[in-house]
């Protein structure tokens, strides 16, 4: 159990108390099995996919993306040639504000065609070459390019680099940052960006620097958030991580305080 006094200390002073990343992932894989990525793996198509559903769940994005692919096509040329009314009609299958998402799709298509020469992945690969000059430089440059697109923030940019196999970044699913935050720190903080950086550091230090290892971590932590470690009502009673989870240990410590 976490000592009572450690609950008040900053994250950086509690490194020796943090659970082992491999132990966590092995337990999750035993519970859920091997996980598979849903959706495309091309950077441009991943951006399109994320804009095809709102709220952006896998199910909503997949419905909008499938309709777009079948009825219009996915290339920048095809999306720009389609009327916004037609795009909005198709995107209704993926949830609310379809008109706004239709406009965003055409913005994405136009940007890729005009500013990225029609091949976003090639530009990202070129930017990643800067990694040879200085560690982190290529990744920062590629993420900056991705963040120019609608709805792409730090988590989504890192996910795109990871699942397109352009860089083995320690990405975390944007909707489930509180899962590893609970596991390693007891609870999420008040600053989302700070939580994301802290979790990113834990995974970056605890995982092999390979695409496969970091995709596995991303998918298992996401699955745990979807099935068990839910935001508003975590199902701690069925969680396989009782012995490792800082959140559970802190809850127990609080109950034992007189």
N, C-alpha and C positions, 0 to 999 in steps of 0.2 A: 504494500500500500504506500502511496505517496506520503511522506512526512507532512504533518500539518503546516510546518513553517515554509515548505517549498511552494505551497499554493500562492504565496504572495510574492514570490521571486520572479523577475523577468525571465523570459524563455531562455536567454543565453546562459543563465546560471543553473539550468536544470538539465543539461545535456546528458548527464550520467543516469538520469531517471527515465529517459525516453525509451519506449519499446523499440525492439529491433524491427527494421522494415521488412526483412525477409520472413521473419516469424509471423508478422501481421499478414503478409500477402499469402503465405502458405496456408494459413488458417482460412482465409477468405476463399482461396481456390478450392480447398477441401469442401467448403460449404456450397459454393456456387458453381464449381467446375470452371473449365477454361472459358474465357469470354471472347467474343468476336466483335470487331468494330462494325457499327452500322453506318451505312452511307458511303459516299465516294471517298477516294483518297487522292484525287488530283486537287491541287490548291484552289484553282479557280472554281471547280465544281463544288468543293467544300464550302466556299463562300456563298455560292448560289444556294446550296442545300440549307445553310443556316438561315437564309432569308426566305425560305419557302414555307416556313411554319411560324406561327406565333400564337401563344407562347411557344418557344422553340424546343419542344420535346422531340425525341427521336420519331415518335409516331406521327406528329403533326408535320415535321419537316419531310419525312418520307412520303407522305400523301401528296403534299404540294409538289415535291421534286418529281415524283413519278408522273403526275399529270403534266407538268411542264415538259418533261423529257418526251412523253408520248405525243403530245398535241402541238408542241412548238419546236422542241429541240433545245440543246443546252449551249450551243456555241454563241459567242457574242453577236455574230451576224444574225442568227436566227432570233435571238431575244430582241434585238434592236428592230428587226423587221416586223415583229408582232405588235399589234395594237395594245395599248395599255389596258383597254377594256377587256380584251381577251385574256391577257395575263392575270388581271384581277379576278376574273371569273374562275380561272384554274386554281389560283392561289387560295380561294375561299375554302378549298378542301383542306388546307393547312392551318385554318384558324382565322382569327380576327384581323382587322386592318389590311385587307388584301390590296386595296388601292395603293396604300403607302408602300407595301412590299413590292408591288408591280413597278412602282417608280424606282425603288431601290435596285431591283434587278436590272433595269435599263441603265441606271447609273453605273452599276458594276460592269455591265457589258461594255459600255462606252469607255470606261476607264481602262479596262483591259485592252481594248482595241486600240485606243489612241495613245495611252501613256505607257503601256507595257508591250506594245508590238504584237498583240494578239496571243502572246504566250507567257502567261504569268509565271509558270513553273521555271521556264528558262531564265527569266530575270532573277527569280529567287535563287536558283542555282549559282548564277553569276555572283550575286551578293554574298552567298555563302563562301565563295572563294576568299573573301576578306578574312576568314577565320585563320588562314595560313599566315597572315601578317600579325595578327594579335588575337588571342583567345577571347571569344565573346563578341568580337567586332562584326563578324559575318552574321551571327545570329541576331544581333541588335539591328543590323541593317535590314535583314529579311523581315523581322518583326515590324519594323517601322513601315515597310512597304505594305504589309498586310493590314496594318492598322489604319491605312488610308481608306479602307472599304467599310461600308455600312455594317454595323453591329459587331465588328471585329475589334475586341479589346485584347489585353495581354493574354488572358487564358485561351481565347479562341485562336490567336496568332500562334501560340505555342502548340496547341493541339494540331493545327494545320501543318506546322513544321514536323511534328512527331509522326503523324499518320500518313503524310506524304513521303516519309522517310528522308527528308532533307536534313534533319538534325535530331539527335537523341536528347531532346530537351525533356526536363522533368515536369511535364504538363499535368495540370489538375483540372478536372471537369468544373467549369465555372459555376454550375448550379449546386455543386456538392463540396465546396471548399470546407464547409463546417465538419465534414466527415473526418478527414485527416486532422483537422484542428482539434476535434474532440479526442481522437485517438492519442495524439501526441501531447496536447497542451491542456486538455481537460474541457475546454470550451472555445468557441470562436470569440474573437475580440470585437471591438466596436468599429475597427477599420478594416474593411474588406481587403484593400490592397496590401496592408501589412500582414494580414492572415495569409494571403496568397503567397507572399514572399517567404514567410516563415515556413509554410508547408513545402514550398518549392525547394527551400534549402535542405530540409530534412530528407526529402526524396532524392535530391541531387547528390547528397553525401552518402545516402544509404543504398543506392542502386548502382549496378554496373552501368557504365556509360554506353549502353547499346539501345537501339531502337526497340528491340524485342522486350527487354526487361522493363523499359519505361512505358511501353504500350500496355504491357501486362498490369503494371501498377495502376495506370490511369483507368483501365477498364474494370478492375476488381474494386477499386475504391468507389467508382461510380455505381457499380452494381450494389455495393453495400449501402450506399446512400438511397438507392431506389427501393431496396427491399427491406432493410433492417434499420439502419442508422438514419431514420427520417428526420427532417428538420424540426417539425413541431412535436413529434411523438416517437422518439427512438424506441425500438423494441429491444431494450437491453436484456430482457428476460430470455430471449432466444439467441443472443449474440454469442458467437464463438470466441470473442476476444475479451471475455470478462477479466482474465488474469493479466492482460496487457494494457487495456484501455484506460487512459488517464481520466476520462470523463466518469467512468464507473467507479474508479478508485476515489475520485474527489467526492462523488455522491456518498460513498460509504464513509469517507472521513468526516463529512459534514454531519452525517447521522450520529457519529460517535462522539461529536463534540458536545460537551455538557454546558 
